[in-house]
Amino acid sequence: MKKKIVVLTGAGISAESGIQTFRGANGLWEGHRIEDVASPEGWKRNRQLVLDFYNLRRRLLLSVEPNEGHKALVELEKKYHVVVITQNVDDLHERAGSSLVLHLHGELLKARSTLDESLIYDWREDITSEDKCELGFQLRPHIVWFGEMVPRMEDAALITEKADIFIVIGTSLQVYPAASLLYFAPSHSRKFLIDPNADELPSKVENLRTIKASATTGVPDLVRLLMSEV
């Protein structure tokens, strides 16, 4: 039976493909306050601003490609059972070829009904004020905003609890509840944390090895190591 690897990825892995990260030093996201473009309150205040913001991000996503970090994770599937849990809303893991991807914070290439959250549509174009669900209600980005529940969190925790190896890539581990997944991994499991700022991240976790490197260099190196062990 293949060993199970669970990978938690954050903005750092997509940043190397040209996707801007959430948390800038000035507290702004592409020139906007986070609460204005990524909260239910912001949506109520200025729906058009939110739609324009995500339309721009969707266009950007369609112009970039997976990087060596995304691609290296796919190699692990040859010898391991791999599940990628991502905080990112892009589809770069899927485009790279990962088979099992769980999106904690939603997906940019989907839209959903503002009335019924179960009405979700694949969406690659701009969302406009004229776009409605089949019940006639406005569509919104299929994104988990600040202040909203993370519906897939329980699924992610159950998956992580069964990990033989748990890998964290490109996340500051500051966004909860996603950051708590590190503590759901079994105490006996091997854990790796890959991030350029690894020195500043949690180190008092059993069996945790930190790798101070970017995703495009650190992930391929770790993948080569793990593939050589099987």
C-alpha positions as CSV (number, residue, x, y, z in Angstrom):
1,M,0.0,0.0,0.0
2,K,1.3,3.4,-0.9
3,K,2.2,5.8,1.9
4,K,-0.1,8.9,2.1
5,I,1.3,12.4,1.6
6,V,-0.8,15.4,2.4
7,V,0.4,18.7,1.1
8,L,-0.8,22.1,2.3
9,T,0.0,24.9,-0.1
10,G,-0.3,28.7,0.3
11,A,0.2,31.8,-1.7
12,G,4.0,31.4,-1.9
13,I,3.8,28.5,-4.4
14,S,1.6,30.5,-6.8
15,A,3.5,33.7,-6.3
16,E,6.4,32.2,-8.4
17,S,3.9,31.9,-11.3
18,G,3.1,35.6,-11.1
19,I,0.0,35.4,-8.8
20,Q,0.2,38.3,-6.2
21,T,0.1,37.2,-2.6
22,F,-2.6,38.2,-0.2
23,R,-0.5,39.8,2.5
24,G,1.6,42.8,1.6
25,A,3.7,44.9,4.0
26,N,1.2,47.7,3.6
27,G,-1.8,45.6,4.4
28,L,-3.2,46.2,0.9
29,W,-4.1,43.7,-1.8
30,E,-3.5,45.0,-5.3
31,G,-4.2,48.6,-3.9
32,H,-7.3,47.7,-2.0
33,R,-8.1,47.1,1.7
34,I,-8.7,43.4,2.2
35,E,-12.0,44.1,3.9
36,D,-13.2,46.0,0.8
37,V,-12.7,43.2,-1.6
38,A,-12.7,40.0,0.4
39,S,-15.5,40.3,3.0
40,P,-19.3,40.0,3.0
41,E,-19.4,43.6,4.2
42,G,-17.3,44.8,1.2
43,W,-19.7,43.0,-1.1
44,K,-22.7,44.8,0.4
45,R,-20.9,48.2,0.2
46,N,-19.6,48.0,-3.3
47,R,-20.6,45.0,-5.3
48,Q,-19.1,46.4,-8.5
49,L,-15.7,47.0,-6.9
50,V,-15.6,43.3,-5.8
51,L,-16.7,42.0,-9.2
52,D,-14.1,44.2,-10.9
53,F,-11.4,43.0,-8.5
54,Y,-12.0,39.3,-9.0
55,N,-12.5,39.7,-12.8
56,L,-9.0,41.2,-13.0
57,R,-7.5,38.4,-10.9
58,R,-9.3,35.8,-13.1
59,R,-7.9,37.3,-16.3
60,L,-4.4,37.2,-14.7
61,L,-4.8,33.6,-13.7
62,L,-5.6,32.6,-17.2
63,S,-2.4,34.2,-18.4
64,V,0.0,32.4,-16.1
65,E,1.3,28.8,-15.9
66,P,2.2,26.2,-13.2
67,N,5.8,26.4,-12.0
68,E,8.3,23.8,-11.1
69,G,6.9,23.6,-7.5
70,H,3.4,22.6,-8.8
71,K,4.9,20.2,-11.3
72,A,7.2,18.4,-8.9
73,L,4.3,17.5,-6.6
74,V,2.7,15.6,-9.5
75,E,5.8,13.3,-9.6
76,L,5.1,12.1,-6.1
77,E,1.9,10.4,-7.3
78,K,4.0,7.8,-9.1
79,K,5.0,6.3,-5.7
80,Y,2.7,7.8,-3.1
81,H,-1.0,8.5,-2.5
82,V,-1.0,12.4,-2.7
83,V,-3.7,14.8,-1.6
84,V,-3.1,18.6,-2.1
85,I,-5.0,20.9,0.2
86,T,-4.6,24.4,-1.0
87,Q,-5.4,27.8,0.4
88,N,-5.1,29.2,-3.1
89,V,-8.0,29.9,-5.3
90,D,-6.2,29.3,-8.6
91,D,-6.2,26.1,-10.6
92,L,-2.4,25.8,-11.1
93,H,-2.2,22.4,-9.2
94,E,-4.9,21.0,-11.5
95,R,-3.2,22.3,-14.6
96,A,0.1,20.9,-13.5
97,G,-1.6,17.5,-13.2
98,S,-2.3,16.9,-9.5
99,S,-5.1,14.3,-9.2
100,L,-6.6,15.1,-5.8
101,V,-6.9,18.8,-4.9
102,L,-9.1,20.2,-2.1
103,H,-9.6,24.0,-2.2
104,L,-10.1,25.4,1.3
105,H,-10.9,29.0,0.2
106,G,-12.8,28.5,-3.0
107,E,-12.0,28.7,-6.7
108,L,-11.5,31.7,-8.8
109,L,-12.7,29.9,-12.0
110,K,-16.1,29.3,-10.5
111,A,-19.1,31.5,-9.6
112,R,-21.9,30.8,-7.2
113,S,-25.4,31.9,-6.4
114,T,-25.9,34.6,-3.8
115,L,-29.1,32.8,-2.8
116,D,-28.1,29.1,-2.8
117,E,-24.5,28.3,-2.1
118,S,-24.9,24.8,-3.7
119,L,-25.5,26.4,-7.1
120,I,-21.9,26.6,-8.4
121,Y,-20.9,27.2,-12.0
122,D,-17.6,26.8,-13.9
123,W,-16.8,30.4,-14.9
124,R,-13.8,31.7,-17.0
125,E,-15.3,35.0,-18.1
126,D,-15.9,38.2,-16.2
127,I,-18.8,38.1,-13.7
128,T,-21.1,41.1,-14.4
129,S,-24.1,42.5,-12.6
130,E,-26.3,40.9,-15.3
131,D,-25.1,37.4,-14.5
132,K,-27.7,35.4,-12.5
133,C,-28.1,31.9,-11.2
134,E,-30.9,29.7,-12.5
135,L,-33.1,31.1,-9.7
136,G,-32.5,34.6,-10.9
137,F,-30.1,35.8,-8.2
138,Q,-26.8,37.6,-8.7
139,L,-23.7,35.5,-9.1
140,R,-20.7,36.1,-6.9
141,P,-17.1,34.8,-6.9
142,H,-16.9,31.3,-5.5
143,I,-14.4,32.5,-2.8
144,V,-14.4,32.1,1.0
145,W,-14.2,35.6,2.2
146,F,-12.9,36.8,5.6
147,G,-15.7,36.3,8.2
148,E,-17.2,33.3,6.3
149,M,-17.1,29.7,7.2
150,V,-14.6,27.4,5.6
151,P,-16.9,24.6,4.4
152,R,-14.1,22.1,3.5
153,M,-12.1,22.5,6.7
154,E,-13.5,19.3,8.3
155,D,-12.7,17.3,5.2
156,A,-9.2,18.7,5.2
157,A,-8.7,17.8,8.9
158,L,-9.8,14.2,8.4
159,I,-7.5,13.8,5.4
160,T,-4.5,15.3,7.4
161,E,-5.1,13.0,10.3
162,K,-4.2,10.0,8.0
163,A,-1.0,11.5,6.7
164,D,2.3,9.5,6.8
165,I,4.0,12.6,5.5
166,F,2.7,16.2,5.8
167,I,4.3,18.9,3.6
168,V,3.6,22.6,4.0
169,I,4.6,24.9,1.1
170,G,4.6,28.7,0.8
171,T,2.4,29.7,3.6
172,S,3.0,31.9,6.6
173,L,0.7,29.8,8.7
174,Q,-1.1,32.9,9.8
175,V,-4.5,32.3,8.2
176,Y,-6.8,30.2,10.4
177,P,-8.4,27.7,10.4
178,A,-6.1,26.4,7.6
179,A,-2.9,27.0,9.6
180,S,-4.2,24.6,12.3
181,L,-3.9,21.6,9.9
182,L,-0.2,21.3,10.9
183,Y,-1.4,20.2,14.3
184,F,-3.9,17.6,12.9
185,A,-1.1,15.6,11.3
186,P,-0.2,12.5,13.4
187,S,2.6,13.0,15.9
188,H,4.5,10.1,14.3
189,S,4.2,11.5,10.7
190,R,7.2,13.2,9.1
191,K,6.6,16.9,8.5
192,F,8.3,19.3,6.1
193,L,7.8,23.0,5.9
194,I,9.2,24.8,2.7
195,D,9.2,28.6,2.8
196,P,11.8,31.3,2.3
197,N,10.9,32.6,5.7
198,A,11.0,29.2,7.4
199,D,13.1,30.6,10.3
200,E,10.1,32.6,11.4
201,L,7.6,29.8,11.2
202,P,6.6,27.3,13.9
203,S,9.4,24.9,14.9
204,K,8.1,23.3,18.0
205,V,6.3,20.6,16.2
206,E,7.2,17.0,16.5
207,N,9.1,15.5,13.5
208,L,9.1,18.8,11.7
209,R,12.0,19.7,9.3
210,T,12.0,23.3,8.0
211,I,13.5,24.0,4.5
212,K,14.3,27.7,3.9
213,A,13.8,27.8,0.2
214,S,11.3,29.0,-2.5
215,A,8.8,26.5,-3.8
216,T,10.5,26.2,-7.2
217,T,13.7,25.1,-5.6
218,G,12.7,23.5,-2.3
219,V,9.8,21.4,-3.6
220,P,11.8,19.6,-6.4
221,D,14.6,18.9,-4.0
222,L,12.3,17.4,-1.4
223,V,10.4,15.4,-4.1
224,R,13.7,13.9,-5.2
225,L,14.5,12.9,-1.7
226,L,11.1,11.3,-1.1
227,M,11.1,9.5,-4.4
228,S,14.5,8.0,-3.6
229,E,13.2,6.5,-0.4
230,V,10.6,4.3,-2.0
